[in-house]
Amino acid sequence: MSDERTRAAVTVTGVVQGVGFRPFVYRTAVDNDLGGWVKNTGDAGVEIRLEGGREAIDSFLDRLRHDPPPLARVETVDVAWEEPADERDFEIVPSSDADGGSGTIPPDTAMCDACLEDMRDPDSRYHDYWATSCVDCGPRYTVIRSLPYDRPTTSMDAFPMCEACREEYEDPADRRYHAQTIACPDCGPSLELLDEDGNQLADDDETAIEAACDRLAGGDLVAIKGIGGAHLACDATDPDVVERLRERTGRPEKPFAVMAPDIESVESFASVSSAERDALTDTRRPVVLLEEDGDQRWLEAVSPGLHTVGVMLPYAGLHHLLFDHVGGPLVMTSANMPGTPMATTTEGILEDLGGVVDAALVHDREIVARCDDSVVRFAGGQRRFVRRSRGWVPQSVPRWPAVDGAGDADAPDVLALGAEFDATVALTQDDDVYPSQYIGDVDSPETLSYLTDTVAHLQELLGIDPGVVACDRHPDFLTTEQAKRYAERDGLEGPVAVQHHHAHAASLLAEHERERAVVVTADGTGYGPDGTIWGGEVLDATLEDYDRVGGLAPFRLPGGSAAVESPARILASLLDDPDRIDELLLERGVVDRPSDAATIRAQVEQEVNSPVTTSMGRALDVVSALLGVCSERTYEGEPAMKLEAAAAEGQSVDLSVPRTTVDGRPAVDPAALVGRLDAKRDERSTADLAATAQETLARGLADIAIEAATDRGVDAVGFTGGVAYNDAITRTVHERVRAAGLEWLSHEHLPPGDGGIAVGQATVATARWS
């Protein structure tokens, strides 16, 4: 190839501002002996001019496309060839907007290898300094107050740069060039260790970390203020200490995430596939749900009754320094009491967790935006978001249906408030949707306040002025009431009320940019327009509407919410034998006397305080109670999760799917299934019966969906809802759909559970506007 001098005009779009892209371009151009310049553009892109040999320019472009900075996301690279202009030097020129760009905010990411190496190097001025970062790593979303992304608009403005940091910050050849969170021991944030009353135990970084680790080794519970909030930490390998954490936080059975120092440590107690390894070591460092592998007694204390454990690797400098003194895994769970958001301030830690923590390791950098850890799980061989939060927020996903013409004044942006549990919000902007970080269960004033603060922060950062508000159709959700307030106070159209399971299906359609599919939507609770509680539905879904074409046959929840908390009560609705019902209710500890069992049966018979449901989640819960796996729910999803753990050890029995018809629609009959399982209780193990229940329900719903798709000429079947986290159920539905020759749709970029609801609501609102 000729190396005659030429010139290329390059335009790059994607996440390319505020992520160290220009200094990366500068260094790459200099390495290839190219002249020219680079600048940010007003539309969040980057313009580059390259002058030199064609081979050198091609080498530059190859690296640009395939090896960009860790936080960048290159979407398009347009190249136009021009006549040389005799530019021999390369420079970063003033941009169309202030440094850092206008509309792209990178998420928080783990400390990069280069900064970690600096922290480990005794000759580096960053040696043992926990808060060092560069353009490739560190806090972003959690420290930004407003745009443009520059140091004065972040919480780092409280830490003026020293001369040495300023020199690196202004050097285009340095990877800390315009790194807004640059800091060193002389000018950056600092640590201190406090006791439970706020008294100072250590006031410099090194002694604070060492003293905190001594506390952890001694069995104390220590709050650790991190990037997006605080963790409650303790020795994960000491069951007595973990039990003390449970008692103090009121979490008797809920699984705790653990942080391990490295992959080798993780592999000593969990099975790690290559895909899971990649997820663990990804720069975003999510919590990954892994199957337990080993007989360590401490795993049962951390994840009672489950076959999985949530694991993450260190992602902040502070974590790496902690593991210099602590050898084994640490529990790292969100620092909050049930019903309240995670603490983000020293005052909040001491006030909200008084009587819980024995000490608090805190720093003086403000957390502007709370952001919980992301959680992923591999189900059916694919990654599923359980929680899409730190590391991904505020990255957008494509809006569907696409808006004709970015910035079209006739296309209103949408604010969607999600549902009630595991909530996120979402905001649209032209052809993008911005899902928020995990907010939690919006069933208290504190969490509702967190939701409204998140909406305001995202609107400010992204410059979004929504014209429509969308919400769940449930009239009693706090998010529904808040949507009405937004409509009345801010003059937004709506609220656009979206049925819960339609929102689930719409989020799946949006991910795959499809107009229609038959979708199995299986979860715990959703408000049905017929006044019943939906949760095991097969929908012929479009973006605007849906047709309920099948699902589970209805059954009753005697006692309403009491049946959710004690799912053995549901047996009174599903078994025909009164004596067997009374026996099971007594055995499972639901009642103390036969007369109390008779009262529960009477509730069903007389249809008193016994709402009707088609919930797949409740069906799995009642099977869990029937088999003696879990009869009392202490956290969301517990009975079904423990049923899955039991089923992982069993083999499914070949059981025909019990089918019936409800209002002319095919339905799987939970009552017949429960009766057949109970009849086999003396023939097969609990594990086998648990596996059979999951497989039978999955086959039944999959086959109804396949039949509906075939009859209606629809070429794709999808699976969404909280039950889609179940690996065995997902695999069964997937296999049957593919065997039928239909396209399979599942979530890749959004949570199947309620964390994806807001995007579904925004999708429906957009489609109905269109």
C-alpha positions in Angstrom: 0.0 0.0 0.0 1.3 3.5 -0.8 2.3 5.6 2.1 1.8 8.9 0.3 0.8 11.7 2.6 -3.0 12.2 2.9 -5.6 13.7 5.2 -8.7 12.2 6.8 -11.7 14.1 8.3 -13.1 11.8 11.0 -16.3 12.2 12.9 -17.0 9.9 15.9 -20.3 9.4 17.7 -21.2 7.5 20.9 -20.0 8.0 24.4 -16.9 9.9 23.5 -17.0 13.0 25.7 -15.8 13.1 29.3 -14.2 9.7 29.0 -10.6 10.6 28.0 -11.3 10.2 24.4 -9.4 13.4 23.2 -6.2 12.6 25.1 -6.5 9.0 23.8 -6.8 10.4 20.2 -3.8 12.7 20.9 -1.6 9.9 22.2 -2.6 7.6 19.4 -2.0 10.2 16.7 1.5 11.1 18.2 2.4 7.4 18.3 1.6 7.1 14.6 3.5 10.3 13.7 0.3 12.0 12.5 -0.5 15.7 12.4 -3.9 17.4 12.8 -6.3 18.1 15.7 -9.2 16.8 17.8 -12.1 18.6 19.4 -15.5 17.9 21.0 -18.6 18.9 19.1 -21.8 20.5 20.3 -23.8 17.3 19.6 -21.7 15.1 22.0 -19.5 13.8 19.2 -15.8 14.2 18.4 -14.2 15.6 15.2 -10.7 14.6 14.2 -8.3 15.7 11.4 -5.4 13.3 10.7 -2.6 14.0 8.3 0.2 11.6 7.4 0.8 8.3 5.7 -2.2 6.2 4.7 -0.9 3.2 6.6 -0.4 5.3 9.7 -3.9 6.7 9.5 -5.4 3.2 8.9 -3.5 2.0 12.0 -4.9 4.9 14.0 -8.5 4.2 12.8 -8.2 0.5 13.6 -7.3 1.3 17.2 -10.0 3.9 17.4 -12.6 1.4 16.4 -11.4 -1.7 18.3 -9.4 -0.4 21.3 -10.9 2.9 22.5 -10.7 4.1 26.2 -12.4 1.8 28.7 -15.3 4.3 29.4 -15.9 5.2 25.8 -18.5 3.6 23.5 -17.8 4.2 19.8 -21.0 3.9 17.8 -20.0 5.4 14.4 -16.8 6.4 12.7 -17.2 8.4 9.5 -14.1 9.0 7.4 -13.8 11.4 4.4 -10.5 11.7 2.6 -9.1 15.2 1.8 -6.1 16.9 0.3 -3.2 17.4 2.8 -3.0 20.8 4.5 0.6 20.4 5.7 -0.3 20.0 9.4 2.7 18.3 11.0 1.9 18.6 14.7 -1.1 17.2 16.5 -3.1 19.2 19.1 -6.3 19.2 21.1 -8.1 22.4 20.0 -10.9 24.3 21.8 -14.2 22.5 21.6 -17.7 23.6 20.6 -18.7 23.3 24.3 -16.8 23.6 27.6 -14.3 20.8 28.3 -16.0 17.5 29.0 -18.7 18.0 26.4 -22.4 18.5 26.7 -24.7 15.5 26.8 -22.7 12.3 27.6 -22.0 11.4 31.2 -20.0 8.3 31.8 -20.9 5.9 34.6 -18.7 5.1 37.6 -16.2 2.3 36.9 -13.6 0.3 38.7 -10.0 1.6 39.3 -8.1 0.9 36.1 -4.9 -1.3 36.1 -2.7 1.8 35.5 -4.0 3.6 38.6 -3.9 0.4 40.6 -0.3 0.0 39.6 0.4 3.6 40.7 -1.3 2.9 44.0 1.0 -0.2 44.5 4.2 1.6 43.4 6.3 2.7 46.4 8.0 5.3 44.1 4.7 6.8 42.9 3.2 9.9 44.5 0.0 7.9 44.5 1.4 5.1 46.6 -1.3 3.7 48.9 -3.7 6.5 48.0 -7.2 5.2 47.7 -8.8 8.0 45.7 -6.5 8.2 42.7 -8.2 8.0 39.3 -7.7 9.1 35.7 -9.8 9.6 32.6 -10.2 5.8 32.3 -11.7 5.1 35.7 -13.2 6.2 39.0 -16.4 8.0 40.0 -18.4 10.0 37.4 -22.2 9.9 37.7 -22.1 9.9 41.5 -20.0 13.1 41.7 -21.5 15.2 38.9 -23.9 18.0 40.0 -24.5 19.6 36.6 -23.1 19.9 33.1 -20.7 20.7 31.5 -18.7 17.9 33.2 -15.8 19.9 34.7 -14.3 19.9 38.1 -16.3 23.0 39.4 -19.5 21.1 38.6 -18.6 18.0 40.6 -18.1 17.3 44.3 -14.4 17.4 43.6 -14.6 21.2 43.6 -14.0 21.0 47.3 -10.5 19.8 46.6 -8.3 22.3 44.7 -5.6 20.6 42.7 -2.0 20.8 44.0 0.7 21.9 41.6 1.7 18.3 40.7 -1.9 17.3 39.9 -2.5 20.5 37.9 0.6 19.7 35.8 -0.7 16.3 34.9 -4.2 17.6 34.4 -3.0 20.0 31.7 -0.6 17.6 29.9 -2.4 16.1 26.8 0.1 13.2 26.8 -0.9 12.2 30.4 -3.7 9.9 31.0 -4.9 12.2 33.8 -5.4 15.0 31.2 -8.6 16.7 32.1 -9.5 13.9 34.5 -12.0 15.8 36.6 -11.6 13.5 39.6 -7.8 13.7 39.7 -6.5 13.7 43.3 -3.5 12.7 45.3 -2.7 12.5 49.1 -1.7 16.2 49.1 -4.9 17.6 47.7 -7.6 14.9 47.5 -10.2 13.4 49.8 -9.2 11.8 53.0 -10.4 9.0 55.3 -11.2 8.7 59.0 -12.5 5.9 61.2 -15.3 6.7 63.6 -16.9 4.7 66.4 -20.6 4.2 66.5 -21.0 7.5 68.3 -19.1 9.5 65.8 -15.9 9.7 67.9 -12.7 9.7 65.8 -10.6 6.6 66.1 -8.1 7.3 63.3 -7.6 10.5 61.3 -5.3 9.6 58.4 -5.8 7.2 55.5 -3.3 4.5 56.4 -4.2 4.2 60.1 -7.9 4.4 59.4 -7.7 1.5 56.9 -5.6 -0.6 59.3 -7.8 0.1 62.2 -11.0 -0.7 60.2 -9.4 -4.0 59.2 -8.5 -4.8 62.8 -12.2 -4.2 63.7 -13.4 -6.5 60.9 -10.9 -9.2 61.9 -12.2 -8.9 65.5 -15.8 -9.5 64.4 -17.1 -5.9 64.3 -19.6 -4.6 61.8 -18.1 -1.7 59.9 -19.8 0.8 57.6 -17.6 1.7 54.6 -18.5 4.9 52.6 -17.7 4.2 49.0 -18.4 5.7 45.6 -22.1 5.6 45.3 -23.1 5.0 48.9 -22.1 3.0 52.0 -21.7 -0.7 52.5 -22.1 -2.7 55.7 -19.1 -4.9 55.9 -18.1 -7.9 58.1 -16.2 -11.1 58.0 -18.2 -13.3 55.6 -16.5 -16.5 56.8 -17.7 -16.1 60.4 -21.3 -17.3 60.7 -21.7 -15.8 64.2 -20.7 -12.3 62.9 -23.1 -12.7 59.9 -25.9 -13.7 62.2 -25.2 -10.6 64.3 -25.5 -8.5 61.1 -28.9 -10.2 60.4 -30.2 -9.5 63.9 -29.2 -5.8 63.8 -30.6 -5.1 60.4 -33.7 -7.2 60.6 -32.8 -9.4 57.6 -33.2 -12.9 59.0 -32.8 -14.8 55.7 -32.0 -12.3 52.9 -28.8 -13.2 51.0 -25.9 -10.9 51.4 -23.4 -10.0 48.6 -19.8 -10.7 49.3 -16.6 -9.1 48.0 -13.6 -11.3 47.4 -10.0 -10.1 46.8 -9.5 -11.9 43.5 -10.8 -14.6 41.1 -8.8 -17.3 42.7 -10.5 -16.6 46.0 -13.9 -16.7 44.3 -13.2 -20.1 42.7 -12.5 -21.5 46.1 -16.2 -21.3 47.0 -18.2 -20.8 43.7 -18.3 -22.2 40.2 -17.2 -19.6 37.7 -17.8 -20.0 33.9 -15.8 -18.0 31.4 -18.7 -15.6 30.9 -19.1 -15.1 34.6 -15.4 -14.5 34.9 -15.7 -11.8 32.3 -18.5 -10.2 34.2 -16.7 -10.3 37.5 -13.6 -8.6 36.0 -15.5 -6.2 33.8 -14.5 -2.6 34.5 -18.1 -2.0 35.8 -17.7 -4.7 38.5 -21.2 -5.9 39.1 -22.3 -8.3 41.7 -22.5 -11.7 39.9 -24.8 -14.4 41.2 -22.7 -17.6 41.1 -23.5 -21.2 41.9 -21.9 -22.3 45.2 -19.2 -24.8 44.8 -17.8 -26.3 48.0 -18.9 -27.2 51.5 -17.9 -24.0 53.3 -20.2 -23.6 56.2 -20.1 -19.9 56.0 -22.0 -19.9 52.6 -25.2 -21.1 54.3 -24.9 -18.1 56.7 -24.5 -15.7 53.8 -27.1 -17.1 51.4 -29.5 -19.3 53.6 -31.2 -22.0 51.6 -29.9 -20.9 48.2 -27.6 -22.5 45.8 -26.2 -19.2 44.6 -24.1 -16.5 46.2 -23.7 -12.9 45.0 -20.0 -12.0 44.5 -18.1 -9.0 43.4 -14.4 -8.1 43.1 -12.8 -4.9 44.5 -13.6 -1.8 42.3 -12.4 1.1 44.4 -8.9 1.8 45.6 -10.2 1.6 49.1 -11.4 -2.0 48.5 -7.9 -3.0 47.3 -6.2 -1.5 50.3 -8.7 -3.3 52.7 -7.8 -6.6 51.2 -4.1 -5.9 51.9 -5.0 -6.5 55.5 -8.0 -8.8 55.2 -7.5 -12.2 53.6 -10.9 -13.7 53.1 -14.2 -12.5 51.6 -16.2 -9.7 53.2 -19.9 -9.3 53.3 -20.6 -6.0 51.4 -24.3 -5.2 51.6 -26.0 -1.9 51.2 -25.9 0.2 54.3 -29.6 0.8 55.0 -32.4 -0.5 57.2 -35.3 -2.1 55.5 -37.6 0.4 53.8 -35.0 3.2 53.6 -32.4 4.1 50.9 -28.7 3.4 51.3 -26.8 5.9 53.4 -24.5 8.3 51.5 -23.3 10.6 54.2 -21.4 10.2 57.5 -24.3 11.7 59.3 -26.7 9.3 57.6 -24.6 6.3 58.5 -24.4 7.3 62.2 -28.1 8.3 62.4 -29.7 5.6 60.3 -27.5 2.8 61.4 -27.2 3.6 65.1 -27.1 0.4 67.0 -26.1 -1.5 63.9 -22.5 -0.6 63.1 -19.5 -0.7 65.5 -17.4 1.6 63.4 -17.6 3.6 60.2 -14.8 4.2 57.7 -15.7 7.4 55.9 -14.3 10.0 53.5 -15.0 13.7 53.0 -16.0 13.6 49.3 -19.7 14.2 48.8 -21.8 11.6 47.0 -24.0 13.7 44.8 -26.1 10.8 43.4 -26.7 7.6 45.3 -26.0 4.5 43.2 -26.3 0.9 44.4 -24.2 -1.9 43.0 -25.4 -3.6 39.8 -26.4 -7.3 40.0 -26.3 -9.8 37.2 -27.0 -13.4 36.7 -26.5 -15.8 33.9 -29.8 -17.7 33.1 -30.2 -19.8 30.0 -26.6 -19.1 29.1 -27.2 -15.3 28.9 -26.5 -12.4 31.2 -29.5 -11.0 32.9 -29.6 -7.8 34.9 -31.1 -8.3 38.3 -30.3 -4.7 39.0 -28.9 -2.2 36.4 -27.2 0.5 38.4 -23.6 1.4 39.1 -21.4 1.0 36.1 -24.2 1.3 33.6 -26.2 4.4 34.7 -26.6 6.9 33.1 -25.9 5.1 29.8 -28.9 5.2 27.5 -30.7 2.4 25.6 -32.4 3.1 22.2 -35.9 4.5 22.4 -38.5 2.4 20.6 -40.4 3.2 18.5 -37.8 5.6 17.2 -38.8 9.3 17.1 -38.7 10.7 13.5 -36.0 13.4 13.6 -33.9 14.0 16.7 -35.3 17.0 18.5 -38.6 17.0 16.7 -40.7 19.5 18.6 -43.8 17.4 18.0 -42.3 14.4 19.8 -42.6 14.9 23.6 -40.1 13.3 25.9 -41.5 10.9 28.5 -40.9 10.6 32.2 -41.8 7.1 33.4 -41.9 6.3 37.1 -41.9 2.5 37.1 -43.9 0.3 39.5 -43.6 -0.1 43.2 -40.9 -2.8 43.9 -37.3 -2.7 42.7 -38.2 0.5 41.0 -36.2 2.6 38.5 -37.4 5.7 36.6 -36.7 6.4 33.0 -36.5 9.6 30.9 -36.5 9.8 27.1 -34.6 12.3 25.0 -35.1 12.1 21.3 -34.2 8.5 20.3 -32.7 7.6 23.6 -34.1 6.3 26.9 -32.1 6.9 30.1 -33.0 4.3 32.8 -32.0 5.5 36.3 -30.1 3.7 38.9 -31.8 1.2 41.2 -34.2 3.1 43.6 -35.8 0.2 45.5 -39.3 -0.4 46.9 -41.2 2.9 46.6 -43.4 2.2 49.6 -42.2 4.8 52.1 -41.7 8.6 52.1 -37.9 8.1 52.2 -37.8 6.1 49.0 -40.3 8.3 47.3 -38.1 11.3 48.1 -35.2 9.4 46.6 -37.2 8.8 43.4 -38.1 12.5 43.0 -34.5 13.5 43.7 -33.3 11.1 41.0 -35.8 12.5 38.5 -34.7 16.0 39.2 -31.0 15.1 39.0 -31.3 13.3 35.7 -33.4 16.1 34.2 -30.8 18.6 35.2 -27.8 16.6 34.0 -29.4 15.6 30.7 -31.3 18.8 30.0 -34.6 16.9 29.6 -38.0 18.7 29.8 -40.6 15.9 29.6 -44.0 16.5 28.1 -45.6 13.2 29.2 -45.6 11.2 32.4 -46.3 7.5 32.5 -46.8 5.1 35.4 -48.2 1.8 36.5 -52.0 1.2 36.2 -52.2 0.3 39.9 -54.2 3.1 41.6 -52.6 2.7 45.0 -48.9 2.8 44.2 -47.0 5.9 45.5 -45.5 6.1 42.0 -49.0 6.5 40.5 -49.8 9.3 42.9 -46.5 11.0 42.2 -47.2 10.8 38.4 -50.5 12.6 39.0 -48.6 15.3 41.0 -46.1 15.7 38.1 -49.0 16.1 35.7 -50.8 18.6 37.8 -47.8 20.6 39.0 -45.7 20.6 35.8 -48.4 20.5 33.2 -47.3 17.1 31.8 -49.7 15.1 29.7 -51.1 12.0 31.4 -50.5 10.2 33.5 -50.3 7.4 30.8 -51.3 4.4 32.9 -49.7 1.2 31.6 -50.8 -2.2 32.7 -47.9 -3.9 34.6 -47.4 -6.9 32.4 -47.8 -4.9 29.2 -45.0 -2.7 30.4 -42.8 -5.9 31.0 -43.6 -7.0 27.4 -43.1 -3.6 25.9 -39.6 -3.3 27.5 -38.7 -6.6 25.8 -40.1 -5.5 22.5 -38.2 -2.2 22.8 -34.9 -4.1 23.4 -35.4 -6.1 20.2 -36.9 -3.2 18.2 -40.0 -5.3 17.4 -43.6 -4.2 16.9 -45.2 -7.4 18.1 -44.5 -10.7 19.8 -46.2 -13.3 22.0 -44.7 -12.8 25.4 -44.8 -14.9 28.5 -44.9 -12.4 31.4 -44.4 -14.2 34.7 -43.8 -12.5 38.1 -45.3 -12.1 41.5 -47.9 -9.3 41.3 -49.4 -7.0 38.8 -52.7 -5.0 38.8 -55.1 -6.6 36.4 -57.7 -4.5 34.6 -60.3 -7.1 35.6 -59.7 -6.4 39.3 -57.6 -9.6 39.9 -53.9 -10.0 40.6 -52.1 -11.0 37.4 -48.7 -12.6 37.3 -48.7 -15.7 34.9 -49.7 -14.3 31.6 -49.3 -15.0 27.9 -49.8 -11.8 26.0 -50.0 -11.1 22.3 -48.3 -7.8 22.8 -47.8 -4.8 20.6 -46.2 -1.5 21.6 -49.5 0.2 22.1 -51.7 -2.6 23.5 -52.0 -6.3 24.2 -54.4 -9.3 24.1 -54.4 -11.7 27.0 -54.3 -15.1 25.2 -53.5 -17.5 28.0 -51.6 -18.1 31.2 -52.2 -19.7 34.6 -55.7 -20.5 35.8 -56.8 -18.3 38.7 -56.6 -19.3 42.3 -57.2 -17.5 45.6 -55.0 -15.9 48.2 -56.7 -16.5 51.6 -56.0 -13.6 53.8 -54.6 -11.5 50.9 -51.2 -10.2 51.9 -51.1 -12.9 54.7 -51.0 -15.5 51.9 -48.1 -13.8 50.3 -46.1 -13.8 53.6 -47.2 -17.4 54.4 -47.7 -19.1 51.1 -48.8 -22.4 52.7 -52.2 -20.7 53.2 -52.7 -20.8 49.4 -52.9 -24.6 49.7 -56.5 -24.1 51.0 -57.3 -22.8 47.5 -55.5 -25.5 45.5 -56.1 -28.8 47.4 -59.5 -30.5 47.5 -58.9 -32.6 50.7 -59.8 -30.5 53.8 -58.0 -33.0 56.1 -54.8 -32.7 54.0 -55.1 -28.9 54.0 -55.4 -28.8 57.8 -52.5 -31.3 58.2 -50.2 -29.1 56.0 -51.2 -25.9 57.6 -50.4 -27.3 61.0 -47.1 -28.9 59.8 -45.9 -25.7 58.2 -46.6 -23.7 61.3 -49.2 -21.5 59.7 -51.8 -22.3 62.4 -51.6 -23.8 65.9 -55.1 -25.5 65.9 -57.3 -27.3 63.4 -60.0 -24.7 64.0 -57.7 -22.0 62.6 -57.0 -24.0 59.5 -60.8 -24.4 59.1 -61.1 -20.6 59.2 -58.6 -20.3 56.3 -60.5 -22.8 54.3 -63.7 -20.9 55.0 -62.1 -17.7 53.6 -61.6 -19.5 50.3 -65.0 -21.2 50.2 -66.9 -18.0 51.1 -64.6 -15.8 48.9 -63.9 -13.5 51.9 -60.6 -11.6 51.9 -59.3 -14.0 49.3 -58.3 -12.1 46.2 -58.0 -13.9 42.9 -54.6 -14.2 41.3 -52.9 -15.8 38.3 -49.4 -15.2 39.7 -46.6 -17.5 38.6 -44.6 -16.2 41.6 -47.3 -17.2 44.0 -47.7 -20.6 42.3 -44.0 -21.3 42.8 -44.3 -20.0 46.4 -47.1 -22.4 47.2 -45.2 -25.4 45.8 -42.2 -24.3 47.9 -44.5 -24.4 51.0 -46.1 -27.7 49.9 -42.7 -29.4 49.7 -41.5 -28.0 53.0 -38.8 -25.9 51.3 -40.0 -22.5 52.5 -43.3 -21.7 54.2 -42.7 -18.1 55.4 -41.5 -15.2 53.2 -39.1 -12.8 54.9 -37.9 -11.1 51.6 -39.2 -10.6 48.1 -39.0 -13.9 46.1 -37.7 -16.0 49.0 -39.9 -19.1 48.6 -39.5 -19.3 44.8 -35.7 -18.8 45.1 -35.3 -21.5 47.7 -37.5 -23.8 45.5 -35.1 -23.2 42.6 -32.2 -24.1 44.9 -33.9 -27.3 45.9 -34.7 -28.1 42.3 -31.1 -27.7 41.2 -30.3 -31.0 43.0 -33.2 -32.9 41.5 -34.5 -34.6 38.3 -37.8 -33.6 36.8 -40.5 -36.3 36.7 -42.3 -36.7 33.4 -45.6 -35.1 34.3 -48.2 -34.1 31.8 -49.1 -30.4 31.9 -52.6 -29.9 33.5 -54.5 -27.7 31.2 -57.9 -26.1 31.5 -59.8 -23.2 29.8 -60.6 -19.9 31.4 -62.9 -17.4 29.6 -62.1 -19.2 26.4 -58.3 -19.0 26.9 -56.0 -22.0 27.5 -54.5 -22.1 31.0 -52.2 -24.2 33.1 -54.0 -25.4 36.1 -52.0 -24.8 39.4 -54.6 -26.7 41.4 -54.2 -29.9 39.4 -50.4 -29.5 39.5 -50.3 -29.1 43.2 -52.5 -32.1 43.7 -50.3 -34.3 41.5 -47.2 -33.2 43.2 -48.7 -34.0 46.6 -49.8 -37.4 45.4 -46.1 -38.2 44.6 -44.7 -37.0 48.0 -43.9 -40.5 49.1 -42.5 -41.6 45.7 -40.0 -38.9 44.8 -37.6 -36.6 46.6 -38.3 -33.0 47.4 -35.6 -32.0 44.9 -37.2 -34.0 42.2 -40.7 -32.7 42.9 -39.3 -29.1 43.0 -37.7 -29.6 39.6 -40.9 -31.2 38.2 -43.0 -28.2 39.3 -40.7 -25.7 37.6 -40.4 -27.7 34.4 -44.1 -28.4 34.2 -45.1 -24.8 34.7 -42.5 -23.6 32.2 -43.6 -26.2 29.5 -47.2 -25.2 30.0 -46.8 -21.5 29.5 -44.3 -22.0 26.7 -46.7 -24.3 24.8 -49.6 -21.9 25.2 -47.4 -19.1 23.8 -46.2 -21.2 20.9 -49.7 -22.2 20.0 -50.9 -18.6 20.1 -48.0 -17.4 18.0 -48.6 -20.1 15.4 -52.3 -19.5 15.2 -51.9 -15.7 15.0 -49.0 -15.7 12.5 -46.5 -14.1 15.0 -42.9 -15.2 14.5 -41.4 -14.5 17.9 -42.0 -15.6 21.5 -40.4 -13.8 24.5 -40.1 -14.3 28.2 -40.0 -11.5 30.8 -40.9 -10.8 34.4 -39.1 -11.7 37.6 -39.5 -15.4 37.1 -37.2 -15.1 34.1 -34.3 -15.0 36.5 -34.9 -18.7 37.2 -32.3 -20.5 35.1 -34.2 -23.8 34.8 -37.5 -22.2 33.8 -35.8 -19.9 31.3 -34.0 -22.8 29.7 -37.2 -24.8 29.3 -39.1 -22.0 27.7 -36.2 -21.1 25.5 -35.7 -24.7 24.3 -39.4 -25.2 23.4 -39.6 -21.9 21.6 -36.6 -22.6 19.5 -37.7 -26.2 18.8 -40.9 -24.7 17.4 -38.9 -22.7 14.9 -39.8 -19.3 16.4 -37.6 -16.5 17.3 -36.6 -16.3 20.9 -36.7 -12.9 22.7 -35.1 -12.4 26.1 -33.6 -9.4 28.0 -30.0 -8.5 27.5 -29.8 -4.8 28.4 -32.6 -4.3 30.9 -33.8 -6.3 34.0 -36.6 -8.8 33.3 -38.0 -7.8 36.6 -39.6 -4.6 37.8 -36.3 -2.7 37.2 -37.2 -2.7 33.5 -40.8 -1.6 33.9 -40.1 2.2 33.5 -38.5 1.7 30.1 -41.6 -0.4 29.1 -43.9 2.4 30.3 -41.9 5.0 28.3 -42.1 2.7 25.2 -45.9 2.4 25.5 -46.4 6.1 26.0 -44.2 6.8 23.0 -46.1 4.3 20.8 -49.5 5.7 21.9 -48.3 9.3 21.1 -47.1 8.1 17.7 
